[in-house]
Every structure is written in structure tokens, then in C-alpha cells.
Amino acid sequence: MKQSVLIFGGGSNQSTLIKASKTVGVESVVLDISPKAPSRHLADKFYVVKKDDYKKTLEIAKAHKISGLATTQ
């Protein structure tokens, strides 16, 4: 099974991280509060999630069998 990483934020700062996940064969599951996040098109999966919506975040993590979490600034 392909591993997945949950990336908090789909801004321009996260684009390098999203691209790097592809390079190593890891599926990127990206969450952002904005449906217009600049790096959304780079993500394998993209979801609009409020930053304090822990329930939805957990549901997405379980659905994709997330292997790790990451973000950048």
C-alpha cells in the first residue's frame, strides 16, 4: 500500500513539501482553510478544512491511512 502524508496548509510555502512527497512516492493529502490555496493543484488529495475542525481532520486521516504529518512555514 502506498504511504500517505497529511500536510497542513496548501500555501506556497508547502509547495516544496508537496512536490518532495511525490518524488519519494508518498501520497500528499493536503488540508487548507481556503478553497483557493495556491498549492492545491499539486496535492494528490485536497480538502478544505477549518483549522479547528479536529473531527473532520481525523476522519480524513483515517480514510487515507495517514503515515505521517507535516507542515512548513
N, C-alpha and C positions, 0 to 999 in steps of 0.2 A: 504494500500500500504506500502511496506517495505521502510524504510528510507535509504538514501544513504549519505555517506560522501566522499568528494573529498579529497584525500590525495596527497599532493605534495611531490614527492620523493618515490622511491621504493628501497632505500638503506637499509642496515642492521639496521640503526637507526630507520627506520619506521616500522620494523617488529613487534615490540611490539604493536604499534598503530593499525596496520592492524589486528593482532590477537585479540586485545581488541574489535574492531568493530564487529568481528564475535561473540564474547562472549555475546554482548548485542543485537545481531540480526540486526545489521546495515550493509548494503552492502558497501564494500570498493571499490571505484573507484580510482585507483592509476595512477598518471602521472609521467613519468620519461623521461629524455633525452636519456637514454640508453636502448636498447632492451635487454640488459643482466643484468638489475637491479637485485640485489641479492634477493629482496623480491617479485619479480613479480609473482612468483608461489603461493604466499599467498593471492594475491588480487582476489576479485571476478571478477573485470574487470581491465585490464591493458592496458594503451595506451602509446606509445612513442610520446612525445610532446616536442618541443623545449621550453626552459624556457621563451622565449619572444613571444611565439605564443598565444596571448590572444584570437584570434578569434577561434582557434581550442579548446582551454580550455573552452571557453564559450559554444561552440557547444556541447562538451561532458557533461558539467554541465547541460545544458538544456535537453539533451537527457536522462539523468539519473535522472532528477528531484532532484538534489542535495539538501540535507537538511542542510549541514554544510561543512566547510573546515577545514583542519588540516595539520600540518606537525610537525616534530621534528628535533632536531639537534643531 
